[in-house]
């Protein structure tokens, strides 16, 4: 039946059928990119998308227009249409997607952004043909249109054959004119979609001038702050150049109880930042010393002196901003902390220097009692929500360092007090490896970077499982007979958190800390930059 359908499909009449485009004229002398497309109704579309590097052939000389397109090929085309890049995460749940396969990074990119799922928790089936109803769902997701549900219906003669999970997507792509029925009005939902059909469908997306312009435009620049920690200046610079970081935050200044500042700055970094068109907001820390911070904040003269000194350093190093990181502040210093930030903000504003302030999620404990979020948010230009340390040791029990629900709740609480446009979400480039007793309680936990985390997954050949609730993969392994558990942090989990920030209208992201990440993270973050900024209206 498939061969009969293919023969019928390429006749002249079908040009008005399933996905038939308008006819384009190609000069006979034009050299075609493939030797098997001259008779294809999609010849011009194939040429156009080939030139745009959205599609490739099945070999150097063949396109195989009438062949079915596979799941791996289809998501790759969508990724390229959206301007994404392969995301070679070290973590995958799919046993049938080899790390060395050409499609590995393309599948990862699509899965991380929620554009595609596996056929099961452990299989993606990359070589399985895509059906027309599956294509409708995948395209609708790529265009951020409604997917799932049974509310919308199509006008196709075989609408009743469309699966319930594909109804709304098929209706949406039909309404947009991206997929059509055959000459008899049939959608043929379970038929495999061919490579030439796919090309025509994708080409139609680009005929929307507004969409085409958006897809071709440069990614909008939101704040991406990267803290320096445990690295030399050269190491930090190297990592930043591989990243999407546009705002540097080196740990330069420490406020002492005396009101003096310990300056460990490297002025060459400020010069380098200007050369590479990056902002620099050095951190001002209190070493989490509650007693010293109390002594400093409780003195009006010491507070004012600190403001004067910080302003002088800002002028000296020609910096763009300061990042205030006062942690473990006593609840009794709430008013004094607000007074200090108010004075500092006023001074820096007069100098056109940005003030950002790091805050922990409000969990109703004395850890954040000193922070009057609403008052501080009125003074500081930005509030950086440190969206991690959800579970930190035996006292908290084993669990995620930064689950999706934890960050979602933290954002929701903070933006009730501070405008979302002034909030930056900080993501963790570190994790914890939990050592558990037989009863499940915590024996110990080890601080690990994401590279160290990935090395553990590789060493113990762990296939992590995706946990929808936490928005993370979970991994369990035995070491010397002792159970260990990790809530994995990687491209997919970080993308999910990025999506939270984008949907809440936050000002941007921060990363603690540069050097803790695995290199593949940056492709995931750049993809999130692009895709989450699209508005297909």
C-alpha positions in Angstrom: 0.0 0.0 0.0 2.9 2.4 0.8 4.4 2.0 -2.6 1.0 2.5 -4.3 0.5 5.6 -2.3 4.0 7.0 -3.2 3.3 6.4 -6.9 -0.1 8.2 -6.6 1.4 10.9 -4.5 3.9 12.2 -7.1 1.4 12.6 -9.9 0.5 16.1 -11.0 -2.9 16.0 -9.2 -1.4 15.6 -5.8 0.3 19.0 -6.1 -3.0 20.3 -4.8 -3.1 17.6 -2.1 -1.5 16.7 1.2 1.1 19.4 1.5 1.2 20.7 -2.0 3.1 24.1 -2.3 2.7 26.6 -5.0 4.8 25.8 -8.1 8.1 27.6 -8.4 10.2 28.0 -11.6 13.8 26.8 -11.5 16.0 27.5 -14.4 17.2 24.4 -16.1 20.8 25.4 -15.9 20.6 25.7 -12.1 22.7 23.0 -10.5 20.5 21.1 -8.0 22.0 20.2 -4.6 20.6 16.6 -5.0 20.3 14.4 -8.1 16.9 13.0 -7.1 14.7 16.0 -6.6 14.1 17.3 -10.2 10.7 15.4 -10.2 9.7 16.4 -6.7 6.8 18.8 -6.3 8.9 20.2 -3.4 12.0 20.8 -5.4 12.2 24.6 -4.8 11.4 24.2 -1.1 14.2 21.6 -0.8 16.6 23.9 -2.5 15.6 26.8 -0.2 15.9 24.9 3.0 19.1 23.3 1.9 20.6 26.7 1.3 19.4 27.8 4.7 21.1 24.8 6.2 17.9 23.5 7.7 17.8 20.2 5.8 20.5 17.8 4.4 20.3 14.8 2.2 20.4 11.1 2.9 23.7 11.1 1.1 25.9 13.6 -0.6 23.9 13.3 -3.8 20.5 12.1 -2.7 17.6 13.6 -0.8 15.2 10.7 -1.0 12.1 13.0 -1.1 9.5 10.2 -1.0 11.1 8.3 1.9 9.6 8.5 5.3 11.3 10.9 7.7 12.6 9.5 11.0 12.1 10.9 14.5 15.7 11.8 14.7 15.6 13.6 11.3 12.4 15.4 12.1 13.5 16.9 15.4 16.8 17.9 13.8 14.9 19.8 11.1 12.8 21.6 13.8 15.9 22.4 15.8 17.6 23.9 12.8 14.5 25.9 11.9 14.5 27.3 15.4 18.2 28.3 15.3 19.1 25.8 18.0 22.4 23.9 18.3 23.2 20.3 19.4 23.2 19.9 23.1 25.7 17.2 23.9 24.7 16.6 27.5 26.4 13.7 29.3 23.1 12.7 30.8 20.4 10.9 28.8 17.7 8.4 29.8 17.6 6.8 26.3 19.3 3.5 25.8 18.9 3.7 22.0 20.5 7.1 21.5 24.3 6.6 21.4 26.5 9.5 22.4 28.4 9.1 19.2 25.4 9.1 16.9 25.0 12.0 14.6 21.6 12.8 16.1 22.5 12.7 19.8 22.9 16.4 20.4 19.9 17.3 18.2 17.6 14.9 20.2 19.0 16.2 23.5 18.3 19.8 22.4 14.6 19.0 21.5 14.0 17.0 24.7 15.5 19.6 26.9 13.2 22.2 25.6 10.1 20.0 25.7 9.8 19.8 21.9 10.0 16.0 21.8 9.6 13.1 24.2 10.7 9.5 24.1 8.4 6.7 23.1 9.0 5.4 26.6 11.1 6.5 29.6 14.2 4.7 28.3 13.7 4.7 24.5 13.5 7.5 21.9 13.2 5.3 18.8 15.3 7.7 16.6 14.9 5.6 13.4 11.1 5.2 13.7 9.1 7.0 11.0 7.1 10.0 12.1 3.4 9.8 11.4 1.5 12.8 10.1 -0.3 13.3 13.4 3.0 13.1 15.3 4.4 15.7 12.9 1.5 18.0 13.8 2.2 17.7 17.5 5.9 18.3 17.1 5.4 21.3 14.9 2.8 22.8 17.2 5.2 22.4 20.1 7.9 24.1 18.1 5.6 27.0 17.4 4.4 27.2 21.0 0.8 26.4 20.0 -1.7 24.4 22.0 -0.9 20.7 22.2 -2.8 17.9 23.8 -6.4 17.9 24.8 -9.5 17.2 22.7 -11.3 20.5 22.5 -10.3 21.7 19.0 -11.3 19.6 16.0 -10.2 19.7 12.4 -12.3 19.8 9.3 -10.6 16.7 7.8 -12.9 14.0 6.5 -11.1 11.5 8.7 -11.0 13.7 11.8 -12.3 10.8 13.9 -9.1 8.9 13.2 -6.9 11.5 14.7 -5.7 10.4 18.1 -7.0 12.4 21.0 -3.5 13.5 22.0 -3.0 15.0 18.5 -6.5 16.7 18.0 -5.7 20.2 19.1 -2.3 20.2 17.4 -3.7 19.0 14.1 -6.4 21.6 14.3 -3.9 24.3 15.0 -1.5 23.5 12.1 -4.5 23.2 9.8 -5.8 26.6 10.8 -2.3 28.0 10.2 -2.2 26.5 6.7 0.9 24.4 7.5 -0.6 21.0 7.0 -3.5 20.2 4.6 -5.5 17.1 3.6 -5.4 15.2 0.3 -7.6 15.9 -2.6 -10.4 14.0 -0.9 -10.1 15.9 2.3 -8.3 13.2 4.3 -5.5 14.0 6.7 -4.2 10.4 6.9 -3.1 10.8 10.5 -1.3 7.4 10.9 0.5 7.5 7.5 4.3 8.2 7.7 5.1 11.8 6.7 7.7 11.9 3.9 10.8 14.0 3.7 9.4 16.2 0.9 6.1 16.7 2.9 8.2 17.8 5.9 10.2 20.3 3.8 7.0 21.9 2.4 5.5 22.1 5.9 8.6 23.8 7.4 9.0 26.0 4.3 5.4 27.3 5.0 6.5 28.4 8.5 9.1 30.7 6.9 6.5 32.2 4.6 5.1 34.0 7.6 7.2 37.1 7.4 6.9 38.0 11.0 8.0 34.5 12.1 10.8 34.4 9.6 12.2 37.7 10.8 12.0 36.6 14.4 13.8 33.3 13.7 16.5 35.2 11.9 17.0 37.9 14.5 19.7 38.0 17.1 18.8 36.6 20.5 17.5 39.2 22.9 20.1 40.0 25.6 18.9 39.5 29.2 21.1 39.5 32.2 23.4 36.4 32.6 25.5 36.9 35.6 28.4 34.5 36.4 30.1 34.5 39.7 33.8 33.8 40.0 34.8 31.3 42.6 37.9 29.2 43.0 39.4 30.2 39.7 42.2 32.4 38.5 41.3 35.4 36.4 42.5 33.5 33.2 40.5 30.4 34.0 37.4 32.5 34.7 37.9 34.4 31.5 38.2 31.2 29.5 35.0 29.8 30.9 33.1 33.0 30.4 34.1 33.2 26.7 32.5 29.7 26.2 29.3 30.8 28.0 26.4 33.1 27.5 27.5 35.2 30.5 27.4 38.9 29.9 27.8 40.2 33.4 30.9 39.3 35.5 30.8 39.1 39.3 34.3 38.4 40.8 34.6 38.1 44.6 36.6 41.3 45.0 35.4 43.1 48.2 34.8 41.9 51.8 33.2 44.2 54.4 34.9 43.9 57.8 33.4 44.6 61.2 35.6 47.8 61.4 33.9 49.2 58.3 37.1 48.7 56.3 37.1 46.7 53.0 39.4 43.9 52.1 40.2 44.4 48.4 41.3 41.3 46.5 40.5 42.8 43.1 42.2 42.2 39.8 41.8 45.4 37.8 42.8 43.6 34.6 39.4 41.8 34.6 37.6 45.2 34.4 39.7 46.1 31.4 39.0 42.7 29.8 35.3 43.0 30.5 35.2 46.3 28.5 37.1 44.7 25.7 34.6 41.9 25.4 31.6 44.2 25.9 30.6 42.6 29.2 29.4 44.3 32.4 31.3 43.8 35.7 29.5 43.8 39.0 32.1 42.7 41.7 30.7 41.0 44.7 30.7 42.6 48.1 30.6 39.9 50.8 30.4 39.7 54.5 32.0 36.2 54.8 28.6 35.0 56.4 30.1 36.4 59.7 27.0 37.3 61.7 28.8 38.9 64.6 31.0 41.1 62.4 28.1 42.1 60.3 26.0 43.1 63.3 28.8 45.3 64.6 29.1 46.9 61.2 25.4 47.4 60.5 24.5 48.6 64.0 26.8 51.6 63.6 25.5 54.5 61.5 29.0 55.9 61.0 30.5 52.5 60.0 27.7 52.0 57.5 28.2 55.4 56.0 31.9 54.9 55.9 31.4 51.6 54.1 29.2 53.3 51.5 31.8 55.9 50.8 34.6 53.4 50.4 32.5 51.2 48.1 31.7 54.2 45.9 35.4 55.1 45.8 36.3 51.6 44.6 33.5 51.7 42.0 35.0 54.9 40.6 38.6 53.6 40.9 38.0 50.4 38.9 35.3 52.0 36.6 32.9 49.1 37.3 29.4 48.9 36.1 27.8 47.7 39.3 28.1 46.0 42.7 26.7 42.7 43.8 25.9 42.7 47.6 26.1 39.3 49.1 25.4 39.6 52.8 24.4 36.2 54.2 23.7 34.9 57.7 22.5 38.4 58.9 20.9 38.4 62.4 17.1 39.1 62.4 17.7 42.0 64.8 19.7 43.7 62.1 16.7 43.9 59.7 16.2 47.7 59.9 19.9 48.4 59.9 20.4 46.2 56.8 17.6 48.1 55.0 19.1 51.5 56.0 22.5 50.4 54.7 21.2 49.3 51.4 19.1 52.5 51.1 22.2 54.6 51.6 24.3 52.6 49.3 21.7 52.5 46.5 21.3 56.3 46.6 25.0 56.8 46.3 25.5 54.3 43.5 22.5 55.7 41.6 24.2 59.1 41.6 27.2 57.5 39.9 25.1 55.4 37.4 26.4 52.2 39.1 24.0 49.3 39.3 23.3 47.6 42.7 22.2 44.0 42.9 21.6 42.1 46.1 21.6 38.4 46.7 18.8 36.9 48.7 17.7 33.4 49.7 14.2 32.1 49.1 11.8 33.1 51.9 11.0 29.8 53.7 9.8 31.5 56.9 13.0 30.8 58.9 15.4 33.2 60.7 17.8 32.8 57.8 15.9 35.4 55.8 14.2 37.3 58.7 16.6 40.1 58.3 15.6 40.8 54.7 12.7 43.1 54.2 12.2 42.0 50.6 9.8 44.8 49.7 11.9 47.6 51.2 15.1 46.2 49.8 13.6 45.7 46.4 12.6 49.4 46.2 16.2 50.4 46.7 18.3 47.8 44.8 18.2 47.7 41.0 18.1 43.9 41.1 17.4 41.2 43.6 19.2 37.9 42.9 17.3 34.9 44.2 19.7 32.1 45.1 17.6 29.2 43.9 19.5 26.4 45.6 20.4 24.8 48.9 16.9 23.3 49.2 18.5 20.3 50.8 22.0 20.9 52.3 22.9 18.1 54.7 21.7 15.7 57.4 19.5 18.4 58.9 17.4 18.8 55.8 17.4 15.1 54.8 18.4 13.9 51.3 16.8 15.6 48.4 17.3 18.0 45.5 19.6 20.9 45.7 17.2 22.9 43.5 14.0 21.3 42.5 11.6 23.0 40.1 9.0 23.3 42.7 11.4 24.9 45.1 12.5 27.6 42.6 8.9 28.1 41.5 7.8 28.8 45.0 10.8 31.1 45.7 10.0 33.1 42.6 6.3 33.4 43.4 7.0 34.7 46.9 9.6 37.2 45.9 7.7 38.7 43.0 4.8 39.5 45.4 7.2 41.9 47.1 9.5 42.9 44.3 8.6 43.6 40.6 9.6 40.6 38.4 11.6 42.9 36.2 14.0 43.4 39.1 14.5 39.7 39.9 17.3 37.5 38.7 17.2 33.8 39.3 20.5 32.2 40.3 21.0 28.6 39.2 23.4 26.0 40.7 26.5 24.7 38.9 27.1 22.3 41.9 25.3 19.4 43.5 25.3 17.0 46.3 26.0 13.3 46.4 24.0 11.8 49.2 25.4 8.9 51.3 22.4 7.1 52.8 22.0 4.7 55.7 19.9 1.6 55.4 16.9 3.4 56.8 17.2 6.1 54.2 18.5 8.8 56.6 21.6 10.8 55.6 25.0 9.5 56.7 26.8 12.4 54.8 26.7 14.4 51.7 29.5 15.5 49.4 29.6 18.8 47.5 30.3 18.0 43.8 30.6 20.1 40.7 28.6 19.1 37.7 31.7 17.6 36.0 32.2 15.5 39.1 28.6 14.5 39.1 28.8 13.4 35.4 32.0 11.4 36.2 30.1 9.5 38.9 27.2 8.7 36.4 29.8 7.5 33.9 31.9 5.5 36.3 28.9 3.6 37.7 27.1 3.4 34.3 24.0 4.9 35.7 20.9 5.5 33.5 19.1 8.3 35.4 15.3 8.5 35.4 13.5 11.7 34.7 11.3 12.9 37.7 8.6 15.3 36.5 7.9 16.6 39.9 11.4 17.8 40.7 12.2 18.6 37.1 15.4 16.6 37.3 16.9 13.2 36.6 17.5 11.1 39.7 20.3 8.6 39.9 21.0 5.9 42.5 24.1 3.7 42.8 26.0 1.6 45.3 29.5 2.3 46.4 31.2 -0.2 48.7 27.7 -1.5 49.5 26.4 1.9 50.5 23.5 3.5 48.7 24.1 6.9 47.1 21.6 9.2 45.5 21.9 12.3 43.3 19.3 14.7 42.0 21.1 15.4 38.8 21.6 19.0 37.5 22.2 19.2 33.7 21.0 20.9 30.6 17.4 19.7 30.8 16.9 20.6 34.5 18.6 24.0 34.1 16.5 24.7 31.0 13.3 23.9 33.0 14.4 26.5 35.6 15.2 29.0 32.9 11.7 28.5 31.6 10.3 29.4 35.0 12.3 32.6 35.0 11.2 33.5 31.4 7.5 32.8 32.2 7.7 34.9 35.3 9.2 37.8 33.3 12.4 37.9 35.4 15.3 40.1 34.4 17.7 37.2 33.8 19.8 34.5 35.3 22.9 34.1 37.5 25.2 31.1 37.8 26.9 29.9 41.0 29.6 29.4 40.1 31.6 29.6 36.8 33.8 26.6 36.6 31.4 24.3 38.3 29.5 23.6 35.1 30.1 20.9 32.5 30.9 22.5 29.1 27.8 21.1 27.4 25.6 23.3 29.7 26.3 26.4 27.5 24.7 25.0 24.4 21.6 24.2 26.5 21.5 27.8 27.9 22.0 29.3 24.5 19.1 27.2 23.1 16.9 28.3 26.0 17.9 31.9 25.3 16.6 31.6 21.7 13.6 29.4 22.1 12.1 30.9 25.2 12.3 34.4 23.6 10.2 33.4 20.6 6.6 34.6 20.3 4.8 33.0 17.4 1.9 35.4 17.2 
